[in-house]
């Protein structure tokens, strides 16, 4: 099927809009200095929490909560991922 041709009016509007658009320099956004260390710490704490849970045969890090230790470990990892989305 052949492609339809654009009308001159539409072409002129696009050309005028492109010419009228101001040239704005992008603002360089930097991450806070604390973000990367806190993000990596959350990843490592979560990983170590889950590893200790498995190595100790589900007895540690907090013996009283049982399998909820997995939720705590993945909670730390989730916080790490949420901080990773803010990293520029």
Backbone bond lengths (Angstrom), bond angles and torsions (degrees), N, CA, C in turn:
res aa  C-N    CA-C-N  psi(-1)  N-CA   C-N-CA  omega(-1)  CA-C   N-CA-C  phi
1 X - - - 1.437 - - 1.531 108.17 -
2 X 1.307 118.24 130.19 1.460 120.40 -178.54 1.529 111.41 -69.51
3 X 1.320 113.96 148.34 1.459 120.08 179.62 1.520 109.28 -78.67
4 X 1.321 115.87 136.78 1.459 119.45 -179.60 1.522 109.76 -74.75
5 X 1.313 114.87 148.23 1.457 120.10 -179.39 1.531 109.28 -87.15
6 X 1.334 115.18 144.19 1.451 119.80 177.86 1.519 109.61 -78.39
7 X 1.290 114.68 144.90 1.451 118.40 177.68 1.521 109.59 -73.17
8 X 1.329 116.16 156.74 1.452 120.84 -179.36 1.523 111.55 -61.88
9 X 1.326 117.43 -34.54 1.444 121.65 -178.18 1.542 110.45 -61.62
10 X 1.324 116.70 -42.79 1.460 121.83 -179.97 1.522 109.84 -67.57
11 X 1.322 117.45 -40.31 1.460 121.07 179.07 1.518 110.32 -62.95
12 X 1.331 117.36 -42.06 1.459 120.42 179.77 1.520 111.39 -65.43
13 X 1.335 116.88 -39.92 1.467 120.21 179.10 1.526 110.49 -62.48
14 X 1.314 116.94 -42.27 1.455 120.50 179.60 1.527 110.97 -64.79
15 X 1.335 115.67 -40.82 1.455 119.98 -178.76 1.527 110.56 -66.77
16 X 1.325 117.10 -43.37 1.458 121.32 179.36 1.528 110.32 -65.35
17 X 1.319 117.36 -40.96 1.463 120.97 -179.86 1.525 110.47 -65.27
18 X 1.314 117.16 -38.41 1.459 120.58 179.66 1.525 110.82 -68.65
19 X 1.313 117.50 -36.78 1.458 120.74 179.59 1.524 111.62 -74.41
20 X 1.314 116.79 -33.22 1.455 120.53 -175.90 1.526 112.85 -82.40
21 X 1.317 117.51 -13.80 1.457 120.22 -178.29 1.526 109.26 -66.14
22 X 1.323 117.24 125.82 1.461 119.62 -179.96 1.525 110.91 -70.91
23 X 1.283 114.80 147.08 1.455 120.02 177.93 1.522 108.35 -87.70
24 X 1.300 114.92 101.38 1.456 121.38 -177.80 1.519 108.04 -104.57
25 X 1.314 115.61 128.99 1.453 119.27 177.03 1.529 108.88 -76.52
26 X 1.307 116.78 135.67 1.464 118.34 178.67 1.529 110.28 -66.60
27 X 1.308 115.29 140.45 1.457 120.75 178.96 1.524 107.92 -82.47
28 X 1.313 115.45 126.45 1.456 119.43 179.70 1.523 108.87 -82.78
29 X 1.318 114.54 118.89 1.454 120.75 -178.31 1.521 107.73 -104.52
30 X 1.312 115.47 127.79 1.454 119.93 177.76 1.520 109.93 -108.90
31 X 1.299 114.68 150.31 1.459 119.75 177.17 1.516 109.57 -75.23
32 X 1.330 117.00 151.43 1.461 118.83 173.33 1.534 109.79 -64.04
33 X 1.295 116.38 154.08 1.472 121.25 -177.01 1.527 112.25 -64.49
34 X 1.321 118.09 -27.43 1.452 121.25 -176.19 1.522 113.04 -81.81
35 X 1.315 118.42 -13.74 1.465 121.31 -169.99 1.523 112.89 -65.11
36 X 1.314 117.67 -50.58 1.468 120.09 -175.94 1.524 111.87 -65.76
37 X 1.348 119.78 -45.96 1.474 117.18 177.92 1.530 113.67 -61.78
38 X 1.313 117.14 -39.20 1.468 119.98 179.58 1.532 110.13 -68.38
39 X 1.332 116.90 -40.09 1.459 120.65 178.60 1.532 110.56 -61.82
40 X 1.322 116.89 -49.04 1.462 120.18 -179.86 1.528 111.70 -65.43
41 X 1.326 116.86 -36.91 1.465 119.90 177.66 1.525 110.85 -62.79
42 X 1.323 117.49 -41.19 1.468 120.16 178.20 1.522 111.36 -64.50
43 X 1.330 116.94 -41.91 1.468 119.52 176.55 1.526 111.01 -59.63
44 X 1.333 116.58 -46.98 1.461 120.00 -176.67 1.525 112.16 -69.55
45 X 1.324 117.44 -41.00 1.473 119.96 178.29 1.524 109.93 -62.29
46 X 1.321 117.11 -44.09 1.463 120.33 178.33 1.513 112.19 -61.91
47 X 1.336 116.36 -43.80 1.462 120.53 179.31 1.528 110.78 -63.90
48 X 1.320 116.82 -47.61 1.465 119.73 179.43 1.523 111.96 -63.47
49 X 1.331 116.96 -37.20 1.465 120.78 178.88 1.529 110.12 -60.22
50 X 1.334 116.26 -45.80 1.466 120.51 -178.52 1.526 110.87 -69.30
51 X 1.329 117.77 -39.34 1.471 121.08 179.16 1.523 110.49 -64.54
52 X 1.332 117.37 -45.01 1.470 120.58 178.20 1.522 109.88 -62.21
53 X 1.316 117.56 -39.10 1.467 121.31 178.71 1.529 111.06 -59.84
54 X 1.338 116.55 -43.74 1.465 119.54 -179.42 1.520 112.22 -74.15
55 X 1.329 117.78 -41.57 1.465 120.63 -177.47 1.531 110.96 -66.23
56 X 1.316 117.21 -35.59 1.463 120.42 -178.27 1.522 112.93 -84.23
57 X 1.292 117.96 11.96 1.473 123.34 -178.97 1.519 111.01 56.55
58 X 1.313 116.25 47.96 1.473 126.23 175.77 1.529 113.80 64.94
59 X 1.347 118.07 23.01 1.459 120.68 -179.87 1.529 112.61 -96.77
60 X 1.289 118.25 -30.20 1.472 122.03 -177.07 1.511 109.03 -123.15
61 X 1.261 123.51 170.17 1.451 136.61 1.93 1.530 113.58 -73.93
62 X 1.310 119.82 -33.32 1.469 120.46 175.96 1.529 106.27 -118.04
63 X 1.336 116.99 106.06 1.469 119.15 -173.59 1.519 114.78 -63.79
64 X 1.302 118.88 -29.82 1.461 120.87 -172.41 1.520 115.10 -75.97
65 X 1.334 118.64 -17.69 1.467 118.17 -173.89 1.528 113.65 -101.87
66 X 1.324 117.10 -3.85 1.463 120.77 173.89 1.516 113.44 61.65
67 X 1.334 115.85 -126.70 1.469 121.44 -174.83 1.524 113.28 -70.83
68 X 1.324 117.42 -11.71 1.458 119.57 176.57 1.530 112.11 -66.30
69 X 1.330 116.25 -13.08 1.458 119.80 173.59 1.532 111.09 -58.98
70 X 1.313 116.59 -32.36 1.478 120.10 176.79 1.524 110.28 -64.49
71 X 1.311 116.79 -40.70 1.468 120.69 179.39 1.524 110.23 -63.98
72 X 1.331 116.09 -40.44 1.467 119.66 178.47 1.523 110.07 -63.57
73 X 1.334 117.50 -45.71 1.464 121.37 179.22 1.515 112.15 -61.30
74 X 1.322 116.50 -46.13 1.470 119.24 178.76 1.524 111.14 -70.74
75 X 1.328 117.29 -23.69 1.467 119.84 174.22 1.522 110.83 -64.60
76 X 1.343 116.54 -43.91 1.464 119.51 176.03 1.530 111.33 -61.52
77 X 1.323 116.53 -42.27 1.467 120.00 178.77 1.524 110.19 -64.58
78 X 1.324 117.58 -39.64 1.468 121.03 178.26 1.515 112.28 -63.17
79 X 1.331 116.79 -39.52 1.468 119.91 176.63 1.522 109.50 -64.41
80 X 1.325 116.80 -38.79 1.463 120.24 176.79 1.517 111.68 -61.18
81 X 1.328 117.41 -42.64 1.467 120.43 178.00 1.525 111.63 -66.77
82 X 1.311 117.37 -37.85 1.461 118.15 179.08 1.526 111.12 -67.09
83 X 1.322 117.39 -34.34 1.469 119.71 175.02 1.522 111.02 -70.98
84 X 1.325 116.84 -32.01 1.464 120.03 179.71 1.526 111.80 -64.71
85 X 1.323 117.48 -26.77 1.463 119.56 178.79 1.527 112.16 -72.53
86 X 1.326 117.63 -17.33 1.468 121.70 179.96 1.522 112.86 -95.17
87 X 1.338 116.54 -1.80 1.464 121.54 -176.09 1.518 110.02 -81.54
88 X 1.328 116.72 127.77 1.472 121.75 178.87 1.493 109.91 -113.20
